Structures are given as C-alpha cells and as structure tokens.
Amino acid sequence: MTLPRVTLPRVVARGLQTTPFRHVAPAPHATPQTETSSEPAGSVTQVSGRARARTLPRAPGMTTLTDYQAARPAQPKLALVQAPAFRARDRERTGRRLLNFIVAAVGLVLAFPVMLVIAALIKLTSRGPVLFAQTRVGLDRRLLTYAGGNTRRHIDQGGQPFTMYKFRTMCPAGAGDPQTWAAPDDERVTPVGRVLRKLRLDELPQLFNVLMGDMNVVGPRPEQPTIFVYLREQIEGYQRRQRVRPGITGWAQVNGFRGETDTEEKMRARVDHDLFYIDNWSPWFDLRILLKTVLSRGM
C-alpha cells in the first residue's frame, strides 16, 4: 500500500529532536485516532500561513516518520594484512644469561684493584682517556616469525650495534680515521698498551658490557660495523656469528686467533672456529674455554 507524502509542521519536527525514545506502534486491535474533519484523510489545510497536518490512519505493525530509528552498529573492518608484533627477541636461554651475569659480577669484584692500577698507568704514561669506546656489532635481535610482513631493518647491520669498552692501548685516533684491523706490531700501540695486549688485560672493562647484556663472557669476538659488512660479503655464513652474543673470549681466541687477525685468510679460519663453537655449544664447552683462557693468559 502506497501512502501520500506528508509534510510535518515545525512543532512536530522540533518534537522529534527532543524525543529520542522510540514510538511504539499500537496493537493490532487498537483503533487509530484521527482528527474530526470533513476533509479527506491525508489532506493539508493552510491556516494563517501555517500548515496543519492531518493524522493518518496507521496499519497494524506499520511505523511512521515520528518513529526513532536506531542506527545500525558499524561493522568491523576486515584487515587483509595484519602486521605481526615486532619485539626484540633474545635467542639465548635465560639460564645462560644469568650465568654470564654472575661470572661478570664476580670477575669485576676480583679484578677491580688491578683495573685501578691499570687506569693509573695509562693516565700517567700517555695522553688521552683511560677507556677506549668503539661501536661493535652485537646480537641479532630481529624477530623470527611465520606471519607476513618485513621483519628486516631498512639498513641491515647484521645485529644490534653497541658500544664496547676497553683499556686504551694505542694513541688516540683522529675523528676521520678509517676502521682497520690492528697489526701485531702496530706503531700506534703505547708501551703500557703492549703489555696489556700481551696479557689480554685491556679486555677487562668488557665485563661491564656483560653486565649490561651486550656481551657474554664466552662467544665470538664482536667486529666493527664497516669490517662486518665487508666480511659478510667475502665469507659465507659469516652473519651466523650474530646468532649468539659476542664474547670477551672464545674458541677461536684460545686456539691462537686473537685480536690481531689482519688478513682475510686468518679471518676465515677464525670464523670456522666461531661457527664450530655455535654448533657445539654447551655449558661444559664454555667452562673449557674459560679454563684455557686463564691458563694461557690470553683471549
């Protein structure tokens, strides 16, 4: 059934704005109320410039324009691509991390008097700071996930960069000097620094790096970012070294491959030892490396 169009007066329109509740239609047996008039239903009479509308008869169950229609709840949008939760992930076990923290804390307590003497000797014999700080490549903390999305950094440095501390054994370098390997008979090494390098005492401040979570006591030695990028392109599997935290001493160091790895051939052999350590790691393997480090007075 089609009803004629009805024009509502201003009074009714204002009433709609102040009455938000829904009008309930009468029951089927109720008689609709109509205004007594000789004019047919649905007609509109003009009185003093104002429109007066007639009440229309209402069919059972039918709604009128005065009914308040509740809006439909918005449908949730369907996300075709859901980004995974990106969060730094530590690939090492909690027990191993706790053990390294305890060893580093005990080592600092025992070595603190020696470190004070070394700091005084460095300050008295050469100009420059006592500690040497340098950026190194650390643990690769990128999240491994089966979800979609790009979990790689825009600039792939192979791992989380951190600041490594050592006792200064060389003359201070210039701001624009390139990152290079240290040679066995490097002219930049100071007299005190030569003794510290031979006894590997210049690595003692790295115990603070272990406490901060950047390093372990045992692990592959960290490399400078520029050298890391070069070696990653030259040596297959080099980036696998970043699966664990770098260490103060390691399997390569106790087998003769120490810090002065100035050639690519020596570096390849050193990487082979690091990968062997990663594939065969155990607490007993770490203990064996620590004992060999102490006995050989080197790292």
FIKEKE-821244 format. One record per residue: residue number from 1; residue in one letter; x, y, z of N, C-alpha, C in turn. Coordinates in steps of 0.001 Angstrom, whole numbers. Example, Ala and Ser with C-alpha at 12.3 -4.5 7.8 and 13.67 -1.06 7.14 Angstrom:
2
i:aa:n.east:n.north:n.up:ca.east:ca.north:ca.up:c.east:c.north:c.up
1:a:13190:-5690:7800:12300:-4500:7800:13200:-3300:7800
2:s:12850:-2250:7080:13670:-1060:7140:12900:30:7870
***
This chain:
299
i:aa:n.east:n.north:n.up:ca.east:ca.north:ca.up:c.east:c.north:c.up
1:m:856:-1193:0:0:0:0:890:1240:0
2:t:600:2195:-884:1399:3424:-1011:653:4576:-373
3:l:1291:5295:560:678:6415:1265:1127:7724:662
4:p:276:8706:707:683:10019:166:1742:10654:1040
5:r:2547:11513:410:3617:12206:1137:3030:13225:2096
6:v:3547:13273:3317:3003:14130:4371:4056:15147:4756
7:t:3679:16399:4892:4574:17463:5346:4324:17700:6821
8:l:5382:17561:7605:5259:17724:9052:5375:19186:9427
9:p:4572:19632:10381:4702:21023:10856:5961:21206:11678
10:r:6354:22480:11905:7579:22781:12629:7521:22288:14064
11:v:6327:22327:14660:6195:21887:16060:6521:20415:16173
12:v:6033:19623:15231:6324:18180:15273:7794:17924:15018
13:a:8373:18678:14060:9800:18483:13774:10651:18796:14972
14:r:10308:19870:15712:11085:20175:16923:10884:19109:17980
15:g:9729:18539:18008:9482:17470:18982:10325:16246:18713
16:l:10644:15985:17448:11493:14836:17137:12895:15016:17690
17:q:13401:16258:17730:14751:16486:18213:14855:16349:19722
18:t:13756:16522:20429:13785:16462:21894:13222:15171:22433
19:t:12807:14260:21543:12230:12991:21999:13000:11846:21346
20:p:14083:11373:21978:14914:10345:21342:14365:8953:21462
21:f:13341:8715:22330:12909:7329:22510:12033:6917:21336
22:r:11916:5607:21164:11200:5041:20021:9699:5011:20291
23:h:8916:5470:19269:7463:5415:19363:7000:3987:19130
24:v:6149:3509:19987:5674:2131:19902:4368:2133:19132
25:a:4288:1334:18093:3066:1256:17289:1973:579:18097
26:p:723:945:17889:-381:329:18653:-585:-1115:18285
27:a:-1240:-1820:19158:-1534:-3242:18934:-2506:-3382:17769
28:p:-2574:-4578:17194:-3446:-4760:16034:-4900:-4428:16319
29:h:-5416:-4654:17563:-6816:-4434:17838:-7122:-2991:18253
30:a:-6068:-2115:18377:-6287:-728:18792:-6825:75:17630
31:t:-7666:1064:17961:-8279:1908:16943:-7466:3163:16799
32:p:-6946:3461:15623:-6141:4674:15463:-6986:5900:15646
33:q:-6368:6947:16248:-7066:8193:16495:-6887:9110:15314
34:t:-8017:9696:14827:-7988:10630:13698:-8659:11914:14109
35:e:-8289:12982:13450:-8871:14295:13729:-10192:14418:12965
36:t:-11256:14880:13645:-12580:15010:13029:-12573:16164:12062
37:s:-12844:15870:10814:-12840:16892:9779:-13586:16366:8586
38:s:-14168:17276:7842:-14870:16886:6624:-13939:16672:5468
39:e:-12665:17055:5644:-11706:16872:4574:-11205:15453:4557
40:p:-10861:14958:3396:-10345:13589:3308:-9027:13439:4026
41:a:-8758:12158:4438:-7501:11871:5148:-6323:12149:4246
42:g:-5320:12732:4824:-4100:12990:4081:-4045:14357:3489
43:s:-5126:15143:3559:-5106:16496:3002:-4461:17457:3976
44:v:-3996:18593:3475:-3309:19604:4268:-4049:20915:4121
45:t:-4382:21590:5254:-5130:22841:5249:-4205:23967:5658
46:q:-4204:25090:4939:-3404:26258:5259:-4203:27175:6173
47:v:-3704:27463:7365:-4375:28316:8340:-3387:29369:8788
48:s:-3667:30667:8454:-2827:31811:8864:-1381:31604:8466
49:g:-1113:31071:7297:251:30869:6825:937:29685:7436
50:r:262:28942:8294:860:27777:8928:200:26508:8401
51:a:966:25480:8297:426:24216:7780:-63:23381:8937
52:r:-1256:22782:8791:-1794:21887:9804:-2004:20536:9171
53:a:-1311:19555:9673:-1342:18226:9067:-2387:17368:9738
54:r:-2998:16525:8973:-3958:15557:9496:-3241:14286:9894
55:t:-3772:13651:10935:-3195:12378:11387:-3671:11272:10465
56:l:-2721:10502:9985:-3043:9427:9052:-3406:8174:9815
57:p:-4302:7403:9272:-4578:6100:9896:-3367:5205:9767
58:r:-3141:4401:10750:-1936:3562:10801:-2336:2105:10735
59:a:-1715:1423:9822:-1960:-13:9714:-1241:-733:10834
60:p:-1769:-1884:11248:-1092:-2639:12329:337:-2978:11948
61:g:1259:-2696:12874:2661:-3033:12655:3393:-2051:11778
62:m:2737:-974:11322:3373:-9:10439:3997:1104:11279
63:t:5138:1594:10869:5816:2683:11556:5608:3971:10799
64:t:5730:5080:11490:5563:6394:10882:6869:7146:10902
65:l:6836:8373:10349:8044:9181:10314:8473:9638:11688
66:t:7565:9576:12654:7921:10013:14008:8637:8931:14792
67:d:8747:7724:14240:9452:6656:14943:10938:6950:14947
68:y:11557:6658:16066:13005:6849:16206:13702:5577:15755
69:q:14467:5673:14677:15163:4508:14133:16588:4499:14673
70:a:16906:3456:15395:18265:3326:15926:19233:2977:14802
71:a:20395:3632:14827:21388:3364:13784:21989:1984:13965
72:r:22305:1350:12839:22941:38:12907:24375:168:13400
73:p:24792:-769:14207:26189:-706:14655:27141:-879:13481
74:a:28219:-125:13514:29192:-198:12421:29837:-1572:12375
75:q:29933:-2105:11175:30560:-3409:11007:32075:-3266:11108
76:p:32740:-4165:11821:34204:-4074:11916:34853:-4287:10554
77:k:35877:-3483:10304:36580:-3594:9036:37451:-4839:9011
78:l:37477:-5467:7865:38267:-6676:7701:39666:-6291:7256
79:a:40647:-6586:8096:42038:-6286:7762:42614:-7430:6947
80:l:42967:-7130:5703:43514:-8175:4845:44947:-8526:5226
81:v:45702:-7546:5746:47091:-7772:6145:47228:-7339:7586
82:q:47606:-8239:8438:47810:-7936:9848:49301:-7934:10147
83:a:49789:-6821:10656:51214:-6705:10965:51543:-7483:12223
84:p:52593:-8298:12226:52962:-9028:13439:53530:-8109:14498
85:a:53493:-8553:15727:54023:-7753:16843:55537:-7789:16788
86:f:56144:-6656:16462:57589:-6582:16362:58154:-6318:17748
87:r:58959:-7197:18198:59532:-7069:19539:60894:-7735:19527
88:a:61830:-7122:20210:63164:-7692:20273:63122:-9063:20934
89:r:63792:-9993:20339:63755:-11369:20831:65169:-11830:21155
90:d:65360:-12299:22373:66650:-12824:22795:66701:-14298:22424
91:r:67660:-14656:21598:67738:-16036:21123:68479:-16953:22088
92:e:68960:-16430:23211:69695:-17249:24148:68822:-17575:25347
93:r:69170:-18629:26025:68388:-19091:27168:68620:-18197:28379
94:t:67595:-18152:29236:67679:-17315:30435:68766:-17813:31381
95:g:68916:-19131:31508:69935:-19679:32393:71338:-19289:31973
96:r:71581:-19270:30667:72908:-18891:30178:73182:-17423:30470
97:r:72159:-16596:30290:72325:-15173:30564:72590:-14926:32042
98:l:71896:-15626:32926:72098:-15465:34358:73501:-15906:34759
99:l:73984:-16995:34158:75326:-17476:34483:76380:-16455:34074
100:n:76232:-15840:32911:77192:-14830:32470:77148:-13599:33363
101:f:75963:-13233:33829:75849:-12084:34724:76592:-12350:36033
102:i:76450:-13548:36579:77117:-13878:37845:78625:-13895:37675
103:v:79104:-14504:36572:80552:-14581:36331:81137:-13179:36158
104:a:80425:-12312:35433:80931:-10954:35230:80955:-10163:36530
105:a:79944:-10319:37365:79913:-9601:38637:81054:-10037:39548
106:v:81278:-11340:39631:82382:-11844:40457:83725:-11395:39886
107:g:83844:-11433:38557:85091:-11011:37930:85406:-9549:38179
108:l:84394:-8702:38164:84634:-7286:38439:85098:-7052:39870
109:v:84513:-7781:40805:84922:-7625:42211:86377:-8045:42390
110:l:86763:-9155:41781:88141:-9637:41933:89148:-8781:41175
111:a:88751:-8269:40005:89699:-7538:39163:89694:-6043:39418
112:f:88857:-5552:40301:88753:-4117:40498:90066:-3482:40956
113:p:90824:-4037:41914:92126:-3427:42274:93096:-3379:41100
114:v:93119:-4443:40301:94018:-4463:39141:93598:-3402:38127
115:m:92310:-3222:37944:91819:-2236:36988:92179:-826:37424
116:l:92179:-566:38719:92584:761:39204:94056:1026:38895
117:v:94906:37:39087:96337:203:38795:96554:439:37297
118:i:95843:-324:36452:95985:-163:35002:95536:1229:34572
119:a:94439:1703:35129:93946:3036:34772:94965:4117:35145
120:a:95615:3972:36293:96620:4964:36711:97821:4936:35775
121:l:98281:3752:35382:99436:3647:34484:99128:4266:33119
122:i:97949:4035:32596:97588:4600:31293:97546:6122:31359
123:k:96986:6643:32438:96861:8087:32577:98216:8761:32742
124:l:99172:8088:33398:100470:8695:33680:101443:8579:32513
125:t:101256:7625:31625:102252:7365:30582:101859:7879:29202
126:s:100608:8263:28990:100213:8744:27660:99016:9676:27788
127:r:98883:10536:26821:97763:11466:26805:96537:10777:26214
128:g:95384:11183:26733:94157:10607:26218:93328:9964:27318
129:p:92148:9494:26998:91280:8879:28003:91796:7507:28432
130:v:91347:7070:29580:91750:5748:30083:91035:4644:29296
131:l:89764:4832:29055:88971:3821:28354:88840:4175:26880
132:f:88754:3136:26085:88557:3271:24646:87193:2702:24300
133:a:86322:3527:23726:84966:3107:23370:84859:3009:21858
134:q:84253:1925:21411:84124:1689:19969:82822:954:19679
135:t:82178:1286:18561:80931:632:18163:81230:-739:17568
136:r:80530:-1739:18038:80669:-3099:17523:79285:-3668:17210
137:v:79261:-4738:16412:78013:-5399:16025:77727:-6509:17021
138:g:76536:-6481:17611:76182:-7438:18648:75173:-8465:18189
139:l:74340:-8886:19130:73361:-9950:18901:72306:-9503:17905
140:d:71955:-10407:16989:70875:-10144:16038:69557:-10409:16756
141:r:68824:-9350:17099:67597:-9452:17879:66335:-9436:17028
142:r:66448:-9551:15721:65259:-9497:14880:64347:-10676:15163
143:l:63045:-10398:15161:62034:-11389:15499:61906:-12402:14381
144:l:61918:-13682:14716:61660:-14751:13762:60202:-15134:13881
145:t:59428:-14986:12818:58001:-15219:12880:57533:-15856:11599
146:y:56412:-16609:11673:55801:-17194:10497:54766:-16263:9875
147:a:54474:-15138:10524:53491:-14195:9985:54102:-13409:8846
148:g:53216:-12765:8073:53687:-11979:6955:54304:-10680:7431
149:g:54910:-9983:6488:55497:-8698:6833:57002:-8735:6734
150:n:57590:-7587:6670:59028:-7457:6554:59610:-7215:7931
151:t:60377:-8165:8430:60957:-8049:9774:62412:-7618:9725
152:r:62906:-7228:8571:64289:-6809:8457:64382:-5296:8586
153:r:65529:-4842:9023:65731:-3410:9160:65925:-2783:7782
154:h:65722:-1486:7712:65979:-785:6459:67466:-820:6130
155:i:68305:-706:7148:69751:-823:6974:70192:-2046:7764
156:d:70597:-3086:7057:70931:-4343:7710:72369:-4280:8198
157:q:72536:-4109:9489:73865:-4097:10090:74246:-5459:10645
158:g:73373:-6452:10478:73691:-7802:10909:73403:-8081:12365
159:g:73217:-7068:13170:72970:-7243:14594:72786:-5881:15251
160:q:72507:-5910:16549:72283:-4679:17302:73619:-4012:17627
161:p:73900:-2810:17116:75158:-2141:17456:75192:-1773:18939
162:f:76358:-1841:19522:76537:-1443:20916:77923:-848:21071
163:t:78159:-202:22191:79450:421:22483:80270:-511:23366
164:m:81404:-937:22855:82289:-1831:23598:83417:-1013:24238
165:y:83786:-1379:25476:84795:-640:26225:86040:-1501:26414
166:k:87201:-833:26302:88495:-1469:26537:89399:-434:27192
167:f:90473:-921:27814:91522:-2:28231:92268:471:26980
168:r:92521:1747:26921:93202:2295:25748:94640:1814:25697
169:t:95005:1207:24578:96364:697:24387:97083:1390:23235
170:m:96411:2292:22535:97005:2999:21402:96904:4498:21612
171:c:97620:5226:20794:97470:6677:20791:96100:7024:20223
172:p:95465:8065:20731:94124:8413:20246:94116:8655:18747
173:a:93124:8069:18081:92990:8210:16630:92209:9471:16298
174:g:92370:9938:15067:91639:11112:14607:90186:10787:14331
175:a:89381:11821:14226:87949:11621:14016:87652:11003:12663
176:g:88470:11304:11643:88197:10795:10302:88975:9548:9937
177:d:89670:8929:10883:90462:7728:10569:89543:6558:10253
178:p:89857:5755:9208:89009:4610:8869:89152:3484:9878
179:q:88153:2581:9858:88179:1415:10738:89042:335:10087
180:t:90107:-77:10802:91042:-1060:10266:91374:-2081:11336
181:w:91942:-3226:10886:92422:-4229:11823:93738:-3766:12451
182:a:93967:-4172:13675:95225:-3860:14354:96280:-4885:13965
183:a:97432:-4406:13572:98535:-5289:13191:99282:-5746:14438
184:p:99998:-6902:14364:100733:-7381:15542:101774:-6380:16053
185:d:102459:-5692:15142:103472:-4703:15535:103011:-3308:15128
186:d:101829:-2949:15588:101253:-1653:15228:102009:-533:15930
187:e:102416:492:15167:103177:1605:15731:102336:2478:16657
188:r:101022:2356:16565:100152:3185:17400:100070:2691:18841
189:v:100536:1466:19110:100433:876:20440:101433:1537:21389
190:t:100978:1896:22579:101838:2509:23595:102617:1423:24340
191:p:103683:1787:25074:104438:785:25836:103576:39:26855
192:v:102773:754:27620:101885:83:28567:100849:-749:27824
193:g:100362:-221:26731:99373:-949:25951:99904:-2246:25383
194:r:101197:-2282:25047:101772:-3519:24518:101750:-4621:25573
195:v:102018:-4269:26829:101955:-5261:27906:100511:-5698:28141
196:l:99588:-4744:28136:98189:-5083:28357:97659:-6005:27250
197:r:98070:-5757:26016:97617:-6603:24918:98184:-8022:25034
198:k:99429:-8126:25467:100044:-9447:25581:99368:-10284:26659
199:l:98996:-9650:27768:98320:-10360:28859:96801:-10332:28731
200:r:96297:-9658:27709:94858:-9536:27442:94115:-8837:28576
201:l:94808:-7964:29300:94173:-7233:30387:93379:-6034:29889
202:d:93608:-5634:28648:92855:-4498:28118:91378:-4827:27913
203:e:91013:-6122:27972:89625:-6536:27771:88801:-6507:29070
204:l:89419:-6225:30204:88705:-6292:31477:87475:-5372:31543
205:p:87503:-4148:30996:86288:-3309:31064:85081:-3903:30348
206:q:85292:-4897:29518:84161:-5513:28827:83282:-6334:29771
207:l:83739:-6537:30983:82861:-7149:31982:81640:-6273:32246
208:f:81802:-4959:32092:80638:-4072:32200:79665:-4312:31046
209:n:80186:-4602:29851:79324:-4927:28716:78530:-6205:28961
210:v:79153:-7143:29676:78445:-8382:30009:77307:-8083:30982
211:l:77562:-7237:31970:76507:-6883:32924:75352:-6160:32233
212:m:75650:-5345:31231:74610:-4602:30528:73853:-5451:29518
213:g:74322:-6668:29266:73617:-7552:28354:74060:-7469:26911
214:d:75106:-6709:26618:75587:-6600:25241:76490:-7765:24843
215:m:77143:-8381:25824:78113:-9437:25534:77946:-10577:26522
216:n:78599:-11687:26196:78783:-12801:27113:80254:-12902:27464
217:v:80562:-13686:28470:81967:-13918:28795:82623:-14742:27694
218:v:81902:-15733:27173:82410:-16592:26102:81518:-16430:24879
219:g:82142:-16237:23730:81400:-16087:22487:82303:-15555:21388
220:p:81815:-15464:20171:82624:-14886:19079:82960:-13424:19363
221:r:84146:-13011:19002:84536:-11622:19224:83723:-10693:18338
222:p:83242:-9551:18877:82464:-8612:18061:83357:-7854:17091
223:e:82781:-7493:15968:83539:-6794:14928:82971:-5401:14706
224:q:83782:-4533:14126:83351:-3192:13794:82357:-3235:12627
225:p:81385:-2316:12579:80349:-2387:11543:80884:-2383:10121
226:t:81864:-1526:9812:82393:-1461:8452:83083:-2758:8070
227:i:83860:-3305:8965:84546:-4568:8690:83547:-5717:8619
228:f:82508:-5664:9440:81488:-6709:9409:80808:-6768:8043
229:v:80436:-5609:7499:79774:-5576:6193:80691:-6136:5119
230:y:81968:-5839:5187:82921:-6357:4199:83077:-7872:4305
231:l:83254:-8378:5527:83462:-9808:5703:82206:-10615:5408
232:r:81037:-10024:5631:79795:-10734:5317:79674:-11019:3825
233:e:80234:-10130:3008:80208:-10337:1565:81312:-11274:1090
234:q:82362:-11424:1877:83507:-12226:1456:83483:-13648:1997
235:i:82904:-13838:3183:82954:-15150:3847:81533:-15675:3993
236:e:81287:-16836:3448:79949:-17429:3515:79621:-17844:4951
237:g:78421:-17502:5403:77981:-17863:6745:78526:-16979:7843
238:y:79169:-15860:7472:79767:-15009:8497:78712:-14424:9436
239:q:77531:-14098:8905:76490:-13485:9730:75918:-14445:10762
240:r:76197:-15746:10641:75723:-16709:11644:76360:-16473:13001
241:r:77477:-15763:13024:78123:-15455:14296:77231:-14606:15198
242:q:76273:-13893:14598:75431:-12999:15373:74240:-13713:16003
243:r:74145:-15022:15850:73054:-15772:16477:73215:-15840:17988
244:v:74425:-15588:18485:74682:-15555:19923:75343:-14224:20253
245:r:75346:-13893:21528:76023:-12667:21944:77529:-12804:21735
246:p:78183:-11729:21342:79653:-11774:21261:80253:-11930:22646
247:g:81496:-12369:22700:82115:-12667:23983:83464:-11987:24159
248:i:83945:-12013:25398:85277:-11491:25705:86337:-12468:25227
249:t:86078:-13737:25401:86964:-14784:24910:86128:-15800:24150
250:g:86788:-16628:23364:86058:-17593:22559:86936:-18744:22109
251:w:86314:-19682:21386:87028:-20865:20915:88136:-20481:19933
252:a:87908:-19470:19122:88943:-19032:18181:90125:-18403:18920
253:q:89841:-17660:19975:90916:-16972:20697:91834:-17957:21419
254:v:91273:-18985:22037:92119:-19936:22767:92858:-20876:21814
255:n:92533:-20835:20522:93239:-21637:19527:94176:-20791:18673
256:g:94539:-19617:19166:95581:-18824:18520:95081:-17695:17653
257:f:93776:-17570:17425:93252:-16495:16584:92763:-15367:17491
258:r:93661:-14494:17842:93351:-13429:18783:92932:-12181:18027
259:g:93032:-11028:18683:92530:-9792:18089:93272:-9370:16839
260:e:94553:-9687:16709:95342:-9233:15566:95132:-10160:14372
261:t:93925:-10237:13863:93619:-11022:12672:93622:-10053:11502
262:d:94814:-9840:10920:95000:-8757:9964:94855:-9199:8515
263:t:94581:-10467:8252:94422:-10935:6883:93087:-11667:6748
264:e:92612:-11757:5499:91336:-12427:5262:91442:-13931:5494
265:e:92610:-14520:5217:92782:-15958:5438:92678:-16297:6924
266:k:93297:-15478:7754:93200:-15698:9195:91758:-15501:9674
267:m:91080:-14542:9077:89701:-14303:9475:88801:-15472:9086
268:r:89048:-16099:7935:88252:-17271:7543:88428:-18414:8533
269:a:89662:-18631:8958:89917:-19683:9944:89269:-19334:11286
270:r:89299:-18073:11633:88673:-17638:12883:87155:-17832:12837
271:v:86549:-17539:11683:85102:-17731:11532:84744:-19206:11634
272:d:85567:-20081:11067:85312:-21526:11167:85284:-21971:12630
273:h:86185:-21460:13449:86185:-21803:14866:84947:-21241:15575
274:d:84529:-20022:15203:83334:-19439:15820:82083:-20246:15485
275:l:81954:-20672:14236:80785:-21464:13839:80801:-22836:14495
276:f:81993:-23397:14694:82094:-24674:15409:81612:-24514:16846
277:y:81952:-23392:17471:81502:-23138:18843:79973:-23005:18896
278:i:79390:-22295:17938:77940:-22103:17939:77213:-23431:17749
279:d:77722:-24279:16862:77056:-25554:16581:77225:-26567:17705
280:n:78256:-26406:18533:78547:-27399:19569:78510:-26780:20972
281:w:77739:-25718:21142:77752:-25034:22427:77137:-25896:23529
282:s:77728:-25785:24719:77205:-26397:25935:77853:-25671:27112
283:p:77275:-25757:28306:77925:-25126:29474:79327:-25649:29721
284:w:79543:-26933:29446:80873:-27508:29650:81862:-26961:28627
285:f:81376:-26666:27422:82248:-26084:26408:82696:-24684:26846
286:d:81778:-23906:27416:82149:-22583:27933:83169:-22698:29065
287:l:82967:-23651:29960:83902:-23838:31075:85290:-24228:30564
288:r:85319:-25058:29546:86608:-25465:28963:87333:-24265:28367
289:i:86606:-23390:27679:87222:-22207:27080:87727:-21262:28162
290:l:86954:-21102:29253:87385:-20227:30341:88670:-20742:30987
291:l:88755:-22042:31194:89964:-22610:31799:91176:-22430:30888
292:k:91001:-22640:29590:92114:-22458:28658:92516:-20997:28570
293:t:91528:-20093:28739:91852:-18657:28707:92721:-18269:29887
294:v:92360:-18757:31075:93134:-18427:32281:94523:-19038:32208
295:l:94612:-20290:31761:95907:-20964:31716:96831:-20368:30685
296:s:96287:-19911:29580:97118:-19362:28513:97333:-17848:28655
297:r:96651:-17232:29661:96751:-15791:29909:96382:-14995:28655
298:g:95486:-15510:27880:95086:-14808:26662:93668:-15090:26324
299:m:93169:-14345:25364:91792:-14494:24906:91799:-14688:23413
***
